[in-house]
Amino acid sequence: MAYSKRRFALTWFVGGYLSSFMSTIIGVMYWSYQKAEWKIDVVSEIIASSIMLPIGWLFCLVAPLSIPSMLGAWVSIIGFVWACRLKNIKPLYLSFAGCFIFGLYWPMAFWTMMSV
């Protein structure tokens, strides 16, 4: 099945957001357990981090708040461009993995950004 650039972009956006959302939940639970002295409300942090995911993804492309978040965002872009050039859906899996890595470290970058 041939994909158009619009279909690639839609698949990339939806799949990347779902991947980042799932890993954000894991990241918030992990960081709240590691930093127990911060007394983080897990549910509200998951909601806040998830709302800010697209903006944070763009922000982490240019400002490295955390190196894994920045690398995850760039891997996502590389996977998308590669998929469009090959006209194949398989490189988008690399992109989704990059989004997953981004989401794991995004809560820590988000808290850093909000504390400035």
C-alpha positions as CSV (number, residue, x, y, z in Angstrom):
1,M,0.0,0.0,0.0
2,A,1.5,3.3,-1.1
3,Y,1.5,6.1,1.5
4,S,1.2,9.8,0.6
5,K,3.3,12.4,2.5
6,R,0.2,13.5,4.3
7,R,-0.5,9.9,5.4
8,F,3.1,9.5,6.6
9,A,2.9,12.8,8.5
10,L,-0.4,11.8,10.2
11,T,0.9,8.4,11.1
12,W,4.1,9.9,12.4
13,F,2.3,12.5,14.5
14,V,-0.3,10.1,16.0
15,G,2.1,7.2,16.5
16,G,4.7,9.5,17.9
17,Y,2.3,11.2,20.3
18,L,0.9,7.9,21.6
19,S,4.4,6.5,22.0
20,S,5.5,9.6,23.9
21,F,2.4,9.6,26.0
22,M,2.9,6.0,27.1
23,S,6.6,6.7,28.0
24,T,5.7,9.9,29.7
25,I,3.5,8.0,32.1
26,I,6.4,5.6,32.8
27,G,8.8,8.6,33.2
28,V,6.6,10.5,35.6
29,M,6.1,7.5,37.8
30,Y,9.9,6.7,37.7
31,W,11.0,10.3,38.4
32,S,8.4,10.7,41.2
33,Y,9.7,7.5,42.8
34,Q,13.3,8.6,42.5
35,K,12.7,12.1,43.8
36,A,10.4,11.3,46.7
37,E,11.3,14.6,48.5
38,W,9.7,16.6,45.7
39,K,6.2,15.2,46.7
40,I,5.0,15.1,43.1
41,D,1.3,14.6,42.3
42,V,1.6,11.9,39.7
43,V,-1.8,12.3,38.0
44,S,-1.5,16.1,37.5
45,E,2.1,15.8,36.3
46,I,1.1,13.2,33.8
47,I,-1.6,15.5,32.5
48,A,0.6,18.6,32.4
49,S,3.5,16.8,30.7
50,S,1.2,15.2,28.2
51,I,-0.4,18.5,27.2
52,M,3.1,20.0,26.7
53,L,4.5,17.1,24.7
54,P,4.2,18.6,21.2
55,I,5.6,22.0,22.3
56,G,8.3,20.3,24.4
57,W,9.3,18.1,21.5
58,L,9.9,21.2,19.3
59,F,11.6,23.0,22.2
60,C,14.0,20.0,22.8
61,L,15.0,20.1,19.2
62,V,16.8,23.4,19.7
63,A,17.4,23.7,23.4
64,P,18.9,20.6,25.0
65,L,17.2,20.5,28.4
66,S,18.2,16.9,28.6
67,I,20.4,15.1,26.0
68,P,18.2,12.0,25.8
69,S,15.1,14.1,25.1
70,M,17.0,16.1,22.4
71,L,18.4,12.9,20.8
72,G,14.9,11.2,20.8
73,A,13.4,14.2,19.1
74,W,16.1,14.2,16.4
75,V,15.9,10.4,15.9
76,S,12.1,10.9,15.4
77,I,12.7,13.5,12.6
78,I,15.4,11.3,10.9
79,G,13.0,8.4,10.9
80,F,10.2,10.5,9.4
81,V,12.4,11.9,6.6
82,W,13.8,8.4,5.9
83,A,10.3,6.9,5.7
84,C,9.3,9.7,3.3
85,R,12.3,9.2,1.1
86,L,11.9,5.4,0.9
87,K,8.1,5.6,0.7
88,N,8.0,2.8,3.2
89,I,6.4,2.7,6.6
90,K,9.1,0.7,8.4
91,P,11.5,3.6,9.2
92,L,8.6,5.2,11.2
93,Y,9.2,2.5,13.8
94,L,12.6,4.1,14.4
95,S,10.8,7.4,14.8
96,F,8.4,5.9,17.3
97,A,11.3,4.5,19.3
98,G,12.8,8.0,19.3
99,C,9.5,9.5,20.6
100,F,9.4,6.8,23.3
101,I,12.9,7.8,24.5
102,F,11.9,11.4,24.3
103,G,8.9,10.7,26.5
104,L,10.9,8.9,29.1
105,Y,13.1,11.9,29.8
106,W,10.6,14.7,28.9
107,P,9.1,15.0,32.5
108,M,12.5,15.8,33.9
109,A,13.2,18.3,31.1
110,F,9.6,19.8,31.7
111,W,10.2,20.2,35.4
112,T,13.6,21.9,34.7
113,M,12.0,24.2,32.2
114,M,9.1,25.1,34.6
115,S,11.5,25.8,37.5
116,V,13.5,28.4,35.6
